Structure formats: C-alpha cells, structure tokens
Amino acid sequence: MADGKLATASAQEDSVRRQFEGEDRRRLMRGVSDREPPRRELVARILGLYRNMPGLSLYLKQAVRLFDIGPTTCRVVLDDLVRRGPLKRMSDGQYRMR
C-alpha cells in the first residue's frame, strides 16, 4: 500500500515538473541570479524535500533559509505549487504537502 502512495506522489510530482518545463522561458528565468538555481531545479528540490519528510510544514521565512533563495522567488514558486496542486497553504501561512 505504501508503494502505491509513493508511486502516486511521484507521478504527481512528474506532472507538476512537466507543467513547469512547458512554461514560457521568460517566466522560467525571471528572478534567476547567480545564487538561485533555475525554476525547474527549485521545483524538484522543494517537492523532493516535502516527499522525503512527511509532515513537513514551513513558513515562508523558513523555506527561504532552507532553500537558500530570495523571499520573492520562494513565495512565487511555493504559490505556484499550491495553485498546481502538490502543496497547500494553511490558514497560518505554512506550506504543506497535500
């Protein structure tokens, strides 16, 4: 049963990554600096961390420090993941896996 859940989670992550890969190049590169990885890498890193740490719940400030990216970039990527489905934003502002 656990293997089925992991397979489903992995398929959902692949779907979200494909959505980001198909986006306008200008949007993918916006906010990228020498210190911040490309959007696709951020999405993979964020989803991987949430998948590997069940129950993880982060405030924006915590996510900024953990992922070592700017607050605006972090908020945009997390909010996109909320909009696309794998994450949800709690009423207190924390981001969690659905």
PyMOL commands that set and color helices and strands:
alter all, ss='L'
color gray80, all
select helices_A, chain A and resi 2-21+25-29+39-52+60-67+71-84
alter helices_A, ss='H'
color red, helices_A
select strands_A, chain A and resi 57-58+87-89+95-97
alter strands_A, ss='S'
color yellow, strands_A
deselect
rebuild
show_as cartoon
